[in-house]
């Protein structure tokens, strides 16, 4: 299938450009819908900009499907040059030493000009090794922010220009909203694991695990069951009971966005990349805010961490292909391409230059709320608790977090029991990976 | 039964004629199965860069894992519920159609329609109807005072996947029951009616016992269906949740292997599933040979 696709694609490019000896670079990605179209537009722009290489993007389904497909292809020696992998797959990729071609090494060996300092440290920090070397190329990174419905705020007698700052604000405002009948629910959230536990911990400068959240060594342990996390989960469960909070489901939380769009819930926490969806689906005025925090916790707010995906280069290709990959990565990280992608999608810009270009263009002034994500990840210099996280088998650990959160909301467990179970089950998975 | 014996002149011709079928069987069934068995004794990283023989460790770990044992339990509850619901309703409908004289063709055709719906589509349809935020059924149930939420309630989630899976299977069961009912001689029931047996008594003393071969056959088929073909329904509706309460064995194979990339454990689970299906098939053939009589 893959062979046939690439063959068809190369025939197409041959007839299109008339060139004879273009080197082909394949890129498997997981961007469907509008994002996928934008991605193809970027690739087409690259292919037109030079005639040495042709990049062929292939849509492989969800993040999980794309990663599994690339791994299966690697085992069959049919792998693409570039594959897009979500952030929780990072541990697995880093560990596959013979299979991946670290980006810093690729850039060095192909002689491509490359300045790691040009990238936003809050973004690339997640994907560097302990010596600060960049292992994969950030492509679409985002961070959770808070969206709120200004009309509901107004109807409830709240100031529509003031988003909640702390969790007690969230609680009070939600109660006002529900009691006044302005909306049946105060707040909902996508990605419980990513937003209400991982980012929550980083935002309060609390460790997610030992060894700098797993960056330092593979045999780390989770430490997510601290006092503040337990308190937060307990609050969420109580608020769910009271009707202030509404659970949006496991994983990405599919039921959360419709609840916000339909003005059922007045506030909504999700990725900054959900911005496009929010703008397209809401017929009310939307306000933006940073993630709430507990005011009495020292060091909060710290900085939020990212999610999304990066591009990994796989071994086993020809040298010319890698030259093409390096050239393409340079194009991809150029300020113009980055700024365009960032402004279109709501993903973070990966370089300082792209951010500055956006400022020059007046993009942030015209689009309120679009800058919050950047302010949030750069709020403070990342500490060892807020650089990101890196644990083996983390895809399964995310499932465990969802399951235990469900057990908490269903009343089967207390917050302490649920988070203790996350740590215990998660540690077994991390240890199994480290073996 | 007639047996026909054909003599081939060339000794190799029969083998040649069999070859395509054998090749398909070997390449698409035996080889992957053998791979699964081999994989289940190995411990490998996702990329296949290192591989270690661990004998039965993948199996012992499974049986020490509460999540796996839970999955077994979930599968049993799920299978029995789906089989009971889909067969019960199908029988009821078949008996009804057996009494309809006119237009029973139309009725039968309508009944078979759901079988043509792909499982994934069925899953999405039911997911929509039962969606806690936008679904019509939770909205109506709320009016009746029931707070439906299959995102959080294990019972609600189980009910959802059972309904979605059974709904599809009703058509299939219905066809077999209709055929089974047509095979029962009307004279038996008429004789009983003359002796003064009412419709309920006739059903339980005559129709049901005579239908038992069909019922047993369907039971085996339905259990196999619920164990292997309901993957799409679960994937499209609950994804095994909440808290693993609808994580049936076959779905767990997928989650652990494709999402979790734990190939050894996933292979061991599929080998166990393979043994289960072999046992089911064995029972089915033994029983059919002994009991089913075609009149």
Interface residues (C-beta under 8 A of the other chain):
Chain A: X64 X65 X68 X71 X74 X75 X92 X95 X96 X97 X98 X99 X247 X248 X249 X250 X251 X255 X258 X259 X262 X264 X393 X395 X396 X399 X402 X403 X404 X406 X407 X409 X410 X412
Chain B: X45 X46 X47 X48 X49 X131 X132 X133 X134 X151 X152 X153 X154 X239 X241 X242 X243 X244 X255 X258 X259 X260 X261 X262
